[in-house]
Amino acid sequence: MKKMNKTVKGIFEVLLENEFKGTKILYVGEDENIIKCVILLPPKKDMDKLIELLPNLKEQVNANDVKIGKQEGKKIEILFGKRDLSKVHFTPNMLNKNSLKITFVSSFGNTTLDFMDGASCHLLNGGRTRMGKSYLLMYVLTSLYFQNKGKIKLFIASSKISDFYPFEGLPNVEFAEDEDEMRMILENVKNEYEDRRKLLKTNEFSECIDAKGVKKKFPHKYYLF
């Protein structure tokens, strides 16, 4: 309780020092990886000003990371990640065998991205130079390929194809670096898509609208997709 009171006091002090008078702290809770704080902003303060204050709050509670969680009007959840990533070791149980689900380690604990899930089957990866975009893609591709024992087919197109040379020579991996090679890869992907679409229209799979439906109702035929 004393530790929690100290956390609440520290957050409150930072808010007051930065002209957030009138802010109410509705809840502060803590577990192994996260400190969760729910506040109610005063009428004249907005989210942009709070975001500018996040680094100060992170330092005050001695966290390794911070992000905004749920938002309901002026009611805002702030999450502080306590996990020291330098002490996290990748273990076999983080792998998802024969799966398109990838484990990501963060200051807030482990999370997953499942490319079989229709709500998260695409990944947009952006950032400035040297922020780690290529490393993230390498991690995603390596996880997918290793978890599926090389049975997944990877089409890798990049103007900096040398970033992906660790995949060179592996089965079921194709590279494209220029316009002509890109056209060839797109043609292959298009043909594969058309073949699967035609299969879904056959009587055998008439009850299914996508590959997930096939996996659920005809798991022994899922390899076709």
C-alpha positions in Angstrom: 0.0 0.0 0.0 2.9 2.4 0.8 4.4 1.7 -2.6 1.1 2.4 -4.3 0.6 5.6 -2.3 4.1 6.7 -3.4 3.2 6.0 -7.1 -0.1 8.0 -6.8 1.7 10.9 -5.1 4.4 11.0 -7.8 1.9 11.0 -10.7 -0.1 13.7 -8.9 3.0 15.9 -8.3 3.9 15.7 -12.0 0.4 16.7 -13.0 0.4 19.7 -10.7 3.9 20.9 -11.7 2.8 20.9 -15.4 -0.4 22.9 -14.9 -2.8 20.0 -14.9 -4.6 21.3 -11.8 -8.1 19.8 -11.5 -7.1 16.4 -12.9 -8.6 13.5 -10.9 -6.8 10.2 -10.4 -9.6 7.6 -10.5 -7.5 4.5 -10.2 -4.0 3.2 -9.9 -3.2 -0.5 -10.0 -0.1 -2.6 -10.5 0.9 -6.1 -11.6 4.1 -7.8 -12.6 4.6 -5.9 -15.9 2.2 -2.9 -15.8 1.2 0.1 -13.7 -2.3 1.2 -14.8 -3.4 4.7 -14.0 -6.9 6.1 -14.9 -7.3 9.8 -14.8 -10.0 12.3 -15.6 -8.7 15.4 -17.3 -10.1 18.9 -16.4 -12.2 20.6 -19.1 -9.4 22.9 -20.5 -6.8 20.1 -20.9 -6.7 17.9 -24.0 -4.9 14.7 -25.1 -2.1 16.4 -26.9 -0.9 18.2 -23.8 -1.1 14.9 -21.8 1.0 13.1 -24.5 3.7 15.7 -24.1 3.7 14.9 -20.4 4.1 11.1 -20.7 7.9 11.0 -20.6 7.8 13.0 -17.3 5.3 10.6 -15.9 7.3 7.6 -17.0 10.4 8.9 -15.3 8.5 9.7 -12.1 7.2 6.1 -11.7 10.5 4.6 -12.8 8.9 2.7 -15.8 10.6 1.5 -18.9 7.8 2.5 -21.3 4.5 4.3 -21.3 1.5 4.4 -23.6 -2.1 5.6 -23.7 -4.7 2.8 -23.1 -8.5 3.1 -23.2 -10.1 6.5 -23.7 -13.7 7.6 -22.9 -13.9 11.3 -23.4 -11.8 13.0 -20.7 -11.4 9.7 -18.9 -8.0 8.3 -20.0 -6.0 5.2 -19.1 -2.2 5.5 -18.9 -0.1 2.3 -19.0 3.4 2.2 -17.7 5.6 -0.8 -18.7 7.9 -2.0 -16.0 9.5 -5.0 -17.8 13.3 -4.7 -18.5 13.7 -6.0 -22.0 17.4 -6.4 -21.6 16.7 -9.2 -19.2 14.1 -11.0 -21.3 15.3 -14.2 -23.0 13.5 -15.7 -26.0 12.4 -19.2 -25.1 10.9 -22.1 -27.2 7.5 -21.6 -25.5 7.2 -18.2 -27.3 7.0 -20.1 -30.6 3.6 -21.1 -32.0 4.3 -24.2 -34.0 2.4 -24.7 -37.3 0.8 -21.3 -36.8 0.7 -17.8 -38.3 0.6 -16.4 -34.7 3.7 -14.4 -33.7 4.8 -13.6 -30.2 6.1 -10.0 -29.5 7.9 -9.2 -26.3 7.3 -5.7 -24.9 7.7 -3.7 -21.7 4.1 -4.5 -21.1 4.5 -8.2 -21.3 4.0 -10.6 -24.3 1.4 -10.0 -27.0 0.6 -11.8 -30.2 -0.2 -11.0 -33.8 -2.2 -13.7 -35.6 -2.2 -13.4 -39.4 -5.0 -16.0 -39.5 -7.3 -13.6 -37.6 -9.3 -11.5 -40.0 -9.1 -8.5 -37.7 -5.3 -8.4 -37.7 -4.2 -10.2 -40.9 -2.3 -7.2 -42.2 0.7 -5.4 -40.8 1.6 -1.7 -41.5 5.2 -1.1 -40.5 6.4 2.5 -40.5 9.1 4.8 -39.1 12.1 6.9 -39.8 15.5 5.7 -41.0 17.3 3.4 -38.5 14.3 2.9 -36.3 14.2 -0.9 -36.8 11.6 -1.5 -39.5 13.8 -4.1 -41.3 14.6 -5.8 -38.0 10.9 -6.1 -37.2 10.2 -7.6 -40.7 13.0 -10.0 -40.3 11.6 -11.1 -36.9 8.1 -11.6 -38.4 9.4 -13.5 -41.5 11.8 -15.7 -39.4 9.0 -16.5 -36.9 6.5 -17.5 -39.6 9.1 -19.5 -41.6 10.6 -21.3 -38.6 7.3 -22.1 -36.9 6.0 -23.7 -40.1 9.2 -25.6 -40.8 9.7 -23.9 -44.1 6.4 -25.0 -45.5 5.1 -21.4 -45.8 6.0 -19.6 -49.0 7.5 -16.1 -48.7 7.6 -13.5 -51.5 10.0 -10.8 -50.4 10.1 -7.6 -52.5 12.5 -4.8 -51.5 14.7 -2.2 -53.1 17.2 -3.2 -50.3 17.0 -6.9 -50.9 20.4 -7.4 -49.2 18.6 -6.9 -45.8 16.9 -10.2 -46.4 19.9 -12.3 -47.6 19.7 -14.6 -44.6 16.7 -16.1 -46.4 18.6 -16.7 -49.6 18.7 -20.3 -50.8 15.9 -21.4 -48.4 13.0 -23.5 -49.9 9.8 -21.6 -50.8 11.4 -18.1 -50.7 11.3 -15.8 -53.7 13.0 -12.4 -54.0 12.1 -9.4 -56.1 14.4 -6.3 -56.3 13.4 -4.6 -59.5 10.2 -3.8 -61.5 10.3 -6.9 -63.7 10.9 -9.3 -60.7 8.1 -7.6 -58.8 5.7 -8.2 -61.8 6.6 -11.9 -61.7 5.9 -12.2 -58.0 2.6 -10.4 -58.3 1.6 -12.6 -61.1 2.4 -15.7 -59.0 0.4 -14.4 -56.0 -2.5 -13.5 -58.3 -2.6 -17.0 -59.8 -2.5 -18.6 -56.3 -5.3 -16.3 -55.2 -7.4 -17.2 -58.2 -6.9 -20.9 -57.7 -8.0 -20.7 -54.0 -11.0 -18.5 -55.0 -12.1 -21.1 -57.5 -11.8 -23.9 -54.9 -14.1 -21.9 -52.6 -16.7 -21.9 -55.3 -16.8 -25.7 -55.8 -19.6 -27.7 -54.2 -17.1 -29.3 -51.8 -16.4 -25.9 -50.1 -19.7 -24.1 -50.8 -20.4 -23.7 -47.0 -17.1 -21.7 -46.6 -16.5 -18.1 -47.5 -12.7 -18.1 -46.7 -9.7 -20.2 -45.7 -10.7 -19.9 -42.0 -14.0 -21.5 -42.8 -12.2 -24.4 -44.5 -9.9 -24.8 -41.5 -12.9 -25.0 -39.2 -15.2 -27.3 -41.3 -12.7 -29.3 -43.4 -9.4 -29.3 -41.5 -8.1 -32.2 -43.5 -8.4 -30.1 -46.7 -6.9 -26.9 -45.2 -3.5 -27.6 -46.8 -5.0 -26.6 -50.1 -5.3 -23.0 -48.8 
